[in-house]
Amino acid sequence: MRDPIDTYMNTLVPMVVEQTSRGERAYDIFSRLLKERIIFINGPIHDGMSHLIVAQLLHLEAENPSKEISIYINSPGGVVTSGLSIYDTMQYIRPKCSTLVIGQAASMG
């Protein structure tokens, strides 16, 4: 059974409002951070998470191949092949990827 606090915390994603010349636009906080080229890896690494991270990395490369990407990590580790898919993509894409551990970054496997 899932921890009810974990379920509750995962359903509350703050929204931010951006003012533009064309009006206002509301983003969830993680989409807004992705727009600033910031990716969060939070929790165990598994196939579901890794394909989303890889997609974000590829999207940011397509948007601007010369601008750095920041990745913030808080993870107890996870599935080796899932972690390697993220690592391989970071090595493959042209933008420099900088990482910062916030909490923990444990081994995969």
Z-matrix of the N, CA and C atoms (Angstrom, degrees):
N
C 1 1.445
C 2 1.527 1 109.15
N 3 1.309 2 115.90 1 140.30
C 4 1.468 3 121.26 2 -179.40
C 5 1.519 4 110.94 3 -75.02
N 6 1.299 5 114.43 4 147.37
C 7 1.457 6 121.59 5 175.88
C 8 1.527 7 108.50 6 -67.71
N 9 1.342 8 118.93 7 123.15
C 10 1.470 9 119.97 8 -177.59
C 11 1.522 10 113.35 9 -62.67
N 12 1.311 11 117.96 10 -31.07
C 13 1.469 12 120.17 11 177.92
C 14 1.522 13 109.74 12 -68.42
N 15 1.347 14 116.83 13 -41.17
C 16 1.461 15 120.94 14 177.60
C 17 1.527 16 110.05 15 -61.32
N 18 1.319 17 117.05 16 -44.57
C 19 1.462 18 121.33 17 178.67
C 20 1.523 19 110.60 18 -61.24
N 21 1.319 20 116.95 19 -44.22
C 22 1.465 21 122.02 20 179.89
C 23 1.520 22 111.09 21 -62.23
N 24 1.324 23 117.17 22 -46.43
C 25 1.460 24 120.98 23 -177.56
C 26 1.525 25 111.82 24 -66.62
N 27 1.328 26 117.52 25 -31.65
C 28 1.457 27 120.64 26 -179.26
C 29 1.526 28 112.81 27 -77.32
N 30 1.320 29 118.09 28 -12.39
C 31 1.461 30 119.74 29 179.69
C 32 1.521 31 112.41 30 -95.37
N 33 1.318 32 117.48 31 -13.86
C 34 1.461 33 120.53 32 -179.50
C 35 1.520 34 109.97 33 -99.58
N 36 1.306 35 116.02 34 101.66
C 37 1.458 36 120.85 35 177.44
C 38 1.521 37 107.19 36 -114.99
N 39 1.322 38 117.33 37 117.78
C 40 1.468 39 119.99 38 -178.21
C 41 1.528 40 112.00 39 -61.71
N 42 1.315 41 114.71 40 148.61
C 43 1.459 42 121.83 41 176.16
C 44 1.523 43 108.57 42 -108.22
N 45 1.318 44 115.98 43 146.70
C 46 1.461 45 121.70 44 174.85
C 47 1.527 46 107.86 45 -123.84
N 48 1.308 47 116.14 46 146.58
C 49 1.464 48 121.65 47 -179.41
C 50 1.519 49 107.96 48 -109.25
N 51 1.323 50 115.00 49 130.86
C 52 1.460 51 121.05 50 179.40
C 53 1.524 52 108.43 51 -112.21
N 54 1.315 53 116.12 52 131.26
C 55 1.464 54 122.18 53 177.24
C 56 1.528 55 108.64 54 -92.40
N 57 1.318 56 116.30 55 128.61
C 58 1.460 57 121.00 56 174.83
C 59 1.525 58 108.61 57 -128.92
N 60 1.307 59 115.33 58 175.13
C 61 1.467 60 119.15 59 177.61
C 62 1.526 61 111.39 60 -66.68
N 63 1.325 62 116.66 61 -19.73
C 64 1.462 63 121.22 62 -179.99
C 65 1.525 64 112.66 63 -96.11
N 66 1.324 65 117.65 64 3.30
C 67 1.462 66 120.74 65 179.14
C 68 1.518 67 111.74 66 126.14
N 69 1.322 68 115.13 67 -153.25
C 70 1.453 69 121.44 68 -179.07
C 71 1.514 70 110.45 69 -107.76
N 72 1.322 71 114.21 70 151.26
C 73 1.456 72 120.24 71 175.26
C 74 1.512 73 108.15 72 -140.23
N 75 1.330 74 116.90 73 132.92
C 76 1.463 75 121.93 74 179.00
C 77 1.527 76 109.37 75 -100.87
N 78 1.316 77 115.73 76 133.71
C 79 1.463 78 123.03 77 177.33
C 80 1.523 79 108.56 78 -124.07
N 81 1.337 80 117.12 79 149.67
C 82 1.455 81 117.46 80 164.46
C 83 1.529 82 106.03 81 -71.94
N 84 1.304 83 117.07 82 152.79
C 85 1.464 84 121.45 83 -171.08
C 86 1.530 85 112.29 84 -58.81
N 87 1.338 86 117.76 85 -35.92
C 88 1.461 87 119.59 86 -177.75
C 89 1.529 88 111.88 87 -71.48
N 90 1.323 89 117.55 88 -33.82
C 91 1.468 90 120.31 89 174.82
C 92 1.521 91 110.69 90 -67.00
N 93 1.320 92 115.37 91 -38.92
C 94 1.473 93 119.43 92 178.35
C 95 1.520 94 110.88 93 -65.16
N 96 1.327 95 116.98 94 -41.32
C 97 1.462 96 120.20 95 178.07
C 98 1.529 97 110.91 96 -67.19
N 99 1.336 98 117.61 97 -37.24
C 100 1.464 99 120.43 98 177.23
C 101 1.523 100 109.83 99 -61.59
N 102 1.317 101 116.55 100 -37.08
C 103 1.466 102 120.55 101 176.69
C 104 1.531 103 110.69 102 -60.51
N 105 1.333 104 116.69 103 -30.31
C 106 1.469 105 122.45 104 176.38
C 107 1.530 106 111.82 105 -89.50
N 108 1.351 107 116.70 106 9.42
C 109 1.465 108 123.95 107 176.62
C 110 1.527 109 111.98 108 69.60
N 111 1.323 110 115.91 109 36.62
C 112 1.460 111 122.62 110 176.87
C 113 1.525 112 108.14 111 -116.14
N 114 1.346 113 115.97 112 126.14
C 115 1.460 114 122.72 113 179.38
C 116 1.524 115 108.30 114 -116.52
N 117 1.335 116 116.77 115 136.51
C 118 1.460 117 121.94 116 175.82
C 119 1.522 118 109.84 117 -106.68
N 120 1.323 119 116.12 118 132.94
C 121 1.461 120 122.84 119 170.20
C 122 1.522 121 105.12 120 -115.53
N 123 1.326 122 116.16 121 110.69
C 124 1.457 123 120.93 122 -175.43
C 125 1.521 124 109.51 123 -132.15
N 126 1.326 125 117.21 124 121.60
C 127 1.457 126 121.51 125 178.57
C 128 1.514 127 111.40 126 102.19
N 129 1.339 128 115.64 127 -177.64
C 130 1.465 129 120.17 128 -178.71
C 131 1.533 130 111.62 129 -62.25
N 132 1.323 131 115.52 130 143.00
C 133 1.467 132 121.47 131 177.79
C 134 1.528 133 108.16 132 -83.74
N 135 1.319 134 116.68 133 124.50
C 136 1.463 135 122.03 134 177.19
C 137 1.527 136 108.02 135 -144.84
N 138 1.328 137 116.32 136 175.41
C 139 1.463 138 120.78 137 -175.37
C 140 1.528 139 112.66 138 -57.12
N 141 1.335 140 117.20 139 -42.37
C 142 1.462 141 120.41 140 -178.72
C 143 1.517 142 112.46 141 -61.53
N 144 1.337 143 115.64 142 -41.34
C 145 1.462 144 119.31 143 179.84
C 146 1.521 145 110.70 144 -73.14
N 147 1.323 146 116.93 145 -43.49
C 148 1.466 147 119.36 146 -173.39
C 149 1.523 148 112.07 147 -63.75
N 150 1.327 149 117.74 148 -37.49
C 151 1.473 150 116.89 149 -179.35
C 152 1.528 151 110.97 150 -68.97
N 153 1.334 152 118.25 151 -29.96
C 154 1.468 153 120.21 152 175.55
C 155 1.526 154 111.33 153 -69.85
N 156 1.330 155 117.17 154 -41.05
C 157 1.467 156 121.16 155 179.21
C 158 1.528 157 109.92 156 -65.47
N 159 1.333 158 116.77 157 -44.39
C 160 1.467 159 121.00 158 178.39
C 161 1.530 160 109.90 159 -60.22
N 162 1.325 161 117.29 160 -43.66
C 163 1.471 162 120.65 161 179.07
C 164 1.528 163 110.97 162 -62.30
N 165 1.333 164 117.44 163 -40.40
C 166 1.462 165 120.31 164 178.31
C 167 1.524 166 110.79 165 -64.39
N 168 1.320 167 117.15 166 -42.74
C 169 1.467 168 120.72 167 178.92
C 170 1.528 169 111.11 168 -61.61
N 171 1.326 170 116.67 169 -45.46
C 172 1.467 171 120.49 170 -179.65
C 173 1.530 172 111.19 171 -66.05
N 174 1.318 173 116.67 172 -38.16
C 175 1.471 174 120.56 173 177.13
C 176 1.529 175 110.73 174 -62.22
N 177 1.329 176 116.79 175 -46.32
C 178 1.463 177 119.87 176 -178.76
C 179 1.524 178 111.41 177 -66.03
N 180 1.333 179 117.17 178 -34.48
C 181 1.464 180 119.20 179 176.12
C 182 1.527 181 110.28 180 -64.81
N 183 1.321 182 116.86 181 -43.94
C 184 1.465 183 120.37 182 -179.32
C 185 1.530 184 111.07 183 -64.08
N 186 1.322 185 116.49 184 -33.75
C 187 1.458 186 121.36 185 179.83
C 188 1.523 187 112.51 186 -69.27
N 189 1.330 188 116.50 187 -43.57
C 190 1.467 189 121.28 188 -179.35
C 191 1.527 190 108.72 189 -159.35
N 192 1.337 191 117.38 190 98.62
C 193 1.465 192 120.38 191 -174.79
C 194 1.525 193 115.16 192 -71.26
N 195 1.316 194 118.40 193 -6.74
C 196 1.466 195 119.20 194 -177.97
C 197 1.527 196 113.51 195 -110.23
N 198 1.320 197 117.96 196 -4.27
C 199 1.468 198 120.50 197 -177.03
C 200 1.531 199 110.48 198 -97.26
N 201 1.329 200 115.91 199 133.46
C 202 1.467 201 122.89 200 -175.48
C 203 1.530 202 112.48 201 -61.68
N 204 1.341 203 115.15 202 150.22
C 205 1.462 204 123.66 203 176.51
C 206 1.526 205 107.58 204 -115.40
N 207 1.326 206 116.74 205 134.55
C 208 1.468 207 121.55 206 177.07
C 209 1.523 208 109.17 207 -106.06
N 210 1.330 209 116.05 208 133.74
C 211 1.461 210 121.74 209 179.57
C 212 1.523 211 108.34 210 -122.91
N 213 1.329 212 115.95 211 123.03
C 214 1.466 213 122.41 212 177.94
C 215 1.526 214 108.04 213 -103.67
N 216 1.334 215 116.97 214 127.19
C 217 1.463 216 121.88 215 -172.27
C 218 1.522 217 111.01 216 -119.69
N 219 1.331 218 115.46 217 130.70
C 220 1.459 219 123.26 218 168.59
C 221 1.524 220 105.65 219 -140.82
N 222 1.335 221 116.38 220 92.84
C 223 1.456 222 120.27 221 -172.10
C 224 1.524 223 111.66 222 -145.42
N 225 1.344 224 116.33 223 138.92
C 226 1.460 225 119.90 224 174.81
C 227 1.530 226 112.57 225 -82.53
N 228 1.321 227 117.40 226 6.47
C 229 1.468 228 121.11 227 -177.33
C 230 1.513 229 109.83 228 104.26
N 231 1.320 230 115.90 229 -155.82
C 232 1.460 231 118.65 230 179.38
C 233 1.514 232 112.51 231 156.80
N 234 1.318 233 115.31 232 -145.12
C 235 1.464 234 122.81 233 -175.77
C 236 1.529 235 109.37 234 -74.67
N 237 1.332 236 115.59 235 127.19
C 238 1.469 237 121.05 236 -175.18
C 239 1.523 238 111.51 237 -58.24
N 240 1.325 239 117.94 238 -49.54
C 241 1.467 240 119.99 239 -176.08
C 242 1.529 241 111.74 240 -64.66
N 243 1.312 242 117.23 241 -32.53
C 244 1.471 243 120.29 242 177.24
C 245 1.522 244 110.68 243 -67.63
N 246 1.331 245 116.25 244 -44.06
C 247 1.462 246 120.20 245 177.60
C 248 1.511 247 112.06 246 -64.36
N 249 1.330 248 116.02 247 -39.16
C 250 1.463 249 119.61 248 179.55
C 251 1.526 250 111.69 249 -66.66
N 252 1.330 251 117.27 250 -32.19
C 253 1.470 252 118.47 251 178.39
C 254 1.528 253 110.43 252 -65.63
N 255 1.337 254 117.28 253 -36.99
C 256 1.469 255 120.50 254 176.02
C 257 1.522 256 109.60 255 -67.15
N 258 1.334 257 116.43 256 -47.90
C 259 1.468 258 121.13 257 -178.92
C 260 1.531 259 110.82 258 -60.23
N 261 1.333 260 116.86 259 -47.09
C 262 1.467 261 120.55 260 -179.18
C 263 1.529 262 111.23 261 -60.47
N 264 1.324 263 116.95 262 -39.49
C 265 1.464 264 120.21 263 178.91
C 266 1.520 265 110.75 264 -66.83
N 267 1.339 266 116.81 265 -40.39
C 268 1.472 267 120.23 266 177.08
C 269 1.526 268 110.62 267 -59.66
N 270 1.329 269 117.45 268 -37.29
C 271 1.459 270 121.44 269 179.71
C 272 1.526 271 111.83 270 -75.23
N 273 1.328 272 116.73 271 -30.71
C 274 1.461 273 122.27 272 -175.05
C 275 1.527 274 113.08 273 -77.38
N 276 1.327 275 117.04 274 -42.01
C 277 1.467 276 119.63 275 -174.16
C 278 1.527 277 111.14 276 -71.23
N 279 1.324 278 115.33 277 157.17
C 280 1.467 279 120.68 278 -177.71
C 281 1.526 280 114.52 279 -75.13
N 282 1.337 281 120.11 280 -38.29
C 283 1.470 282 117.57 281 -178.90
C 284 1.527 283 111.69 282 -64.36
N 285 1.319 284 115.56 283 145.42
C 286 1.463 285 120.29 284 173.96
C 287 1.524 286 107.74 285 -68.88
N 288 1.332 287 116.55 286 137.20
C 289 1.463 288 121.83 287 176.69
C 290 1.518 289 108.55 288 -111.56
N 291 1.321 290 116.51 289 117.91
C 292 1.462 291 119.84 290 174.57
C 293 1.522 292 108.03 291 -102.55
N 294 1.335 293 115.97 292 142.94
C 295 1.457 294 120.85 293 -178.51
C 296 1.518 295 110.20 294 -120.03
N 297 1.320 296 114.86 295 148.53
C 298 1.456 297 121.90 296 176.00
C 299 1.521 298 107.40 297 -139.15
N 300 1.325 299 116.08 298 127.19
C 301 1.460 300 120.65 299 177.55
C 302 1.523 301 108.58 300 -86.30
N 303 1.313 302 115.57 301 126.38
C 304 1.464 303 121.47 302 174.69
C 305 1.530 304 106.50 303 -120.65
N 306 1.291 305 117.07 304 94.78
C 307 1.461 306 121.51 305 -175.61
C 308 1.508 307 109.56 306 112.31
N 309 1.334 308 116.51 307 -94.76
C 310 1.460 309 120.24 308 -179.13
C 311 1.521 310 110.94 309 -145.15
N 312 1.306 311 114.99 310 156.04
C 313 1.464 312 122.17 311 171.86
C 314 1.520 313 105.64 312 -141.86
N 315 1.326 314 115.95 313 92.76
C 316 1.461 315 121.38 314 -177.39
C 317 1.525 316 109.83 315 -94.33
N 318 1.325 317 114.95 316 169.74
C 319 1.462 318 120.30 317 -176.09
C 320 1.521 319 111.51 318 -70.31
N 321 1.334 320 114.29 319 159.31
C 322 1.456 321 120.52 320 175.18
C 323 1.524 322 107.55 321 -91.07
N 324 1.317 323 116.34 322 142.61
C 325 1.456 324 120.08 323 174.82
C 326 1.479 325 116.19 324 97.28
